[in-house]
Amino acid sequence: MQCLSCDLEASPSKCAKCIVCKGLFHPRCTSLKTKENFNKLGKRKASWKCDACKRGTGKNLKHETSDDESPEEGEPPEMELDSKTVSQLVANVALLVKKFDKIDKKVNNIEKSVEFSSDKTDDVLSKLTSIEKEINSLQKSNSRLQKENTSIKIELGTLRRRLNFVEQDRLDTSLEIFGIPETPNENVVDIVRTIATKSDIQLDEQEVVFAVRRNTGKKVAVNKMRPILVKMERSSTRNQLVKAIKKKDIMAKDVHASFPADVKIFANEKLTPANSHLFWLARSVAKVENFKFAWVSNGCIYLKKTEDTIPVRIKELQDLKKIDRKRRVKELYDQARDESDPSTSNDEE
């Protein structure tokens, strides 16, 4: 025999029998739940009704269903739920609803966060776009300023060369004499006249406009000798005196007996600070490149390899860089160099 609820094998001695529909039921398949509850019925077992019959629906539906009214194949049997089970299901559904509400709130919060992040992202993108435009504008301005700066540098270089030319032209009657020791209360003009006499040059009184010790702008040691700056009346007289001093090889002792015998007197045309520095660099290049001669004539600087070669006119640093191809004179490439004359003499090499 089978249980009318679960269709499993049912033993009459262990099952409850409905007084109405005469069907057998496992106690667990009814509202009794357990066999112990069924045994507690005692004499009431004989009058026990199944759940379907208790509801007053007549005979058990499954028991009374005719062959013609049997459920379609595959249709699940109806479940009979008691009030406690229904209450539990309702409680479970309510719990699920609460959980879904929490999930819905979290989803809403996530949506708000995403929307906020999206707004922030749009704001950042907008600022980046604005910054990019500013950068492009600054780049254009920088490019324009660089062009203007280049143009200004070219103009400034041109003006410096012109100014240097004018300054050098004003020095066409000036020369510097080196190798004369300083003495207290010395008469520099008389010293110049003595040097001229020793060089076989006779100077009239008006030929020497003035003669002074050149102020180097630096503290001079006791054993150092400041050069004598001389301004002549005419450039031709200046040129004659410079050539004569170089030709005669006059020593300091020839000018005065108290002066050193091993100090040679030499003279050069007075140069502007820019030309003086250029001449100093020219002599440095001449040494490393084996140029035998380096001199100044009428404010112009020249280099010469040998007596038989053609002189090279040095007008600017680029002329020296072309000669110093191995870049051995580092001062040529020092952009922060001092424009003043770093040398202490302008003698011919």
Rosetta blueprint (number, residue, H / E / L):
1 M L
2 Q E
3 C L
4 L L
5 S L
6 C L
7 D L
8 L L
9 E E
10 A L
11 S L
12 P L
13 S L
14 K L
15 C L
16 A E
17 K E
18 C L
19 I L
20 V L
21 C L
22 K L
23 G L
24 L E
25 F E
26 H L
27 P H
28 R H
29 C H
30 T L
31 S L
32 L L
33 K L
34 T L
35 K H
36 E H
37 N H
38 F H
39 N H
40 K L
41 L L
42 G H
43 K H
44 R H
45 K H
46 A H
47 S H
48 W L
49 K L
50 C L
51 D H
52 A H
53 C H
54 K H
55 R L
56 G L
57 T L
58 G L
59 K L
60 N L
61 L H
62 K H
63 H H
64 E H
65 T L
66 S L
67 D L
68 D L
69 E L
70 S L
71 P L
72 E L
73 E L
74 G L
75 E L
76 P L
77 P L
78 E L
79 M L
80 E L
81 L L
82 D L
83 S H
84 K H
85 T H
86 V H
87 S H
88 Q H
89 L H
90 V H
91 A H
92 N H
93 V H
94 A H
95 L H
96 L H
97 V H
98 K H
99 K H
100 F H
101 D H
102 K H
103 I H
104 D H
105 K H
106 K H
107 V H
108 N H
109 N H
110 I H
111 E H
112 K H
113 S H
114 V H
115 E H
116 F H
117 S H
118 S H
119 D H
120 K H
121 T H
122 D H
123 D H
124 V H
125 L H
126 S H
127 K H
128 L H
129 T H
130 S H
131 I H
132 E H
133 K H
134 E H
135 I H
136 N H
137 S H
138 L H
139 Q H
140 K H
141 S H
142 N H
143 S H
144 R H
145 L H
146 Q H
147 K H
148 E H
149 N H
150 T H
151 S H
152 I H
153 K H
154 I H
155 E H
156 L H
157 G H
158 T H
159 L H
160 R H
161 R H
162 R H
163 L H
164 N H
165 F H
166 V H
167 E H
168 Q H
169 D H
170 R H
171 L L
172 D L
173 T L
174 S E
175 L E
176 E E
177 I E
178 F E
179 G L
180 I L
181 P L
182 E L
183 T L
184 P L
185 N L
186 E L
187 N L
188 V H
189 V H
190 D H
191 I H
192 V H
193 R H
194 T H
195 I H
196 A H
197 T H
198 K H
199 S L
200 D L
201 I L
202 Q L
203 L L
204 D L
205 E H
206 Q H
207 E H
208 V E
209 V E
210 F E
211 A E
212 V E
213 R E
214 R L
215 N L
216 T L
217 G L
218 K L
219 K L
220 V L
221 A L
222 V L
223 N L
224 K L
225 M L
226 R L
227 P L
228 I E
229 L E
230 V E
231 K E
232 M E
233 E L
234 R L
235 S H
236 S H
237 T H
238 R H
239 N H
240 Q H
241 L H
242 V H
243 K H
244 A H
245 I H
246 K H
247 K H
248 K H
249 D L
250 I L
251 M E
252 A H
253 K H
254 D H
255 V H
256 H L
257 A L
258 S L
259 F L
260 P L
261 A L
262 D L
263 V L
264 K E
265 I L
266 F E
267 A E
268 N E
269 E E
270 K L
271 L L
272 T L
273 P H
274 A H
275 N H
276 S H
277 H H
278 L H
279 F H
280 W H
281 L H
282 A H
283 R H
284 S H
285 V H
286 A H
287 K H
288 V H
289 E L
290 N L
291 F L
292 K L
293 F E
294 A E
295 W E
296 V E
297 S E
298 N L
299 G L
300 C E
301 I E
302 Y E
303 L E
304 K E
305 K L
306 T L
307 E L
308 D L
309 T L
310 I L
311 P L
312 V E
313 R E
314 I E
315 K L
316 E L
317 L H
318 Q H
319 D H
320 L H
321 K H
322 K H
323 I H
324 D L
325 R L
326 K L
327 R L
328 R L
329 V L
330 K H
331 E H
332 L H
333 Y H
334 D L
335 Q L
336 A L
337 R L
338 D L
339 E L
340 S L
341 D L
342 P L
343 S L
344 T L
345 S L
346 N L
347 D L
348 E L
349 E L
